[in-house]
């Protein structure tokens, strides 16, 4: 377990999956990060790579071969290596090997940097394509869960910019982006367990900057997740299992479309990284 600290925050990160384990403010005993519960959701803040969401039948076809891959990819279940560390910052790395190529036939390097900056945790993902000739096709996302008392029905979600968004609906595990709905976020959205009866509330952010704030009016604790350049931001909690957490999920990618044909080259919202190139993705977490 890696511990980061500055004069305002203490954050713990597990090398397994480079997954956040704890977020606390100095002088405040409140734990902001969900601690996991196998009865509802056993994870805390998995990294989603090289896919976001579920593939149809947990498989895809590339270059004439069928590959099997479960929801959200494999990075969350693999140990990362620490390649640099300071008191308030750490960088992890994971790269392809014989095991990953059984499910994902690409060379890659995934670096995760977590840095404390005042009252914020800044998270950066760097994806590199070390191949000499072939493009890297992938998606990436984050899935941090925060302690929020959904049982009270008083937890609020505010977003900035406060406007009407296109909302992508999930049908089962797959997206129905051909039939979007509108969600008016000029006013806060009250959250409870039933909010997630049909899975995540997915905002189509289309590359714009976006900030989502969860607030518990009773305790006045909350968290703001600010994203940069995301295609989507998902808001999710477990259902029908009920637990007091809410996830704010920056996504650069999405689950298969209802009409997906299973071919990776046709898959919606995938990223293509040219040989020897890299790309970065950023978001931040501010507890209050």
C-alpha positions, 0 to 999 in steps of 0.5 A: 500500500502506497501512502501520499500526504501533504498538508491537507490530504492523506491518500492510500493507493493499492499496487493491485490495480493502482486502485485508490484505497482511502481518501481523508482530510487532515483533522477529519476522521471521515473516510471519503472513499468506499471501502468495498463490500462483497454483498454489493460492490467489492471494489473501490476505484478500479481503472478501466482498461483496455475497455470501458463497460461490457462487450457483447458476449464478453468477446470481440473479433480482431484480425480474424480472431475472437478474443474473450474479455470481461467487463471493464478490461483486465488492468484492474486485476493486475499489479502495477509497478511503482516507477517513481514516488515522492511524499505527495506523488506516485507513478505506477506502470503496467505493460503488455505481456504474454497473459494480456495478449491472450485477451488483447493482442496489442503492445501497450504501456499504461502509466497512472500518476496520482498527485496531491495538489492542495485540497485535490487529488490529481489523477493522470493516465498516460497510454503509450503505444510502443509498437513500431507498425501497428496502432493501439485500439483501446478505451480507458476510464475511472470508477471511484466510489464515494461514501454517500448515505443513499438510504436518506434520499437526500444526497444531491448531485450537482454538475457544472456546467449546469445545463441540459445533457444528452443521457445515454441509456443502458439496456441491460449491459449495453448502450442505446446511444441511438435513442438518447434521453435528455436530463435537465441538470439546472437544478440538483438531482436527488439520489437514492437507491432507486435512481440506479434501478436501470444502471448508471446515469450516463452524461454525454460530455462529448469532450467538454470539461465537466464537474460532478459534485456529490453532497450529503446535506446532513454531514456537509461532506462531499466530493467533486470530480472534475474531468477533462475531455471525457466522452462520457461521465457515469454516475452509478451505485449498486442495484438491487443490492443496496449500499451507501456509495455513489461512483463518479466515473470519467469515461473515454469510451463506453460499453458495446452498443445494442447494435454492435457487430462484435468487430473491434474496428467497428466498436463505438468510441474507441481510441486509436494511438499511432505507433510510438505515440502516447496520449494522456487523460486527466481528472481530479478529486476534491473532498470537502 
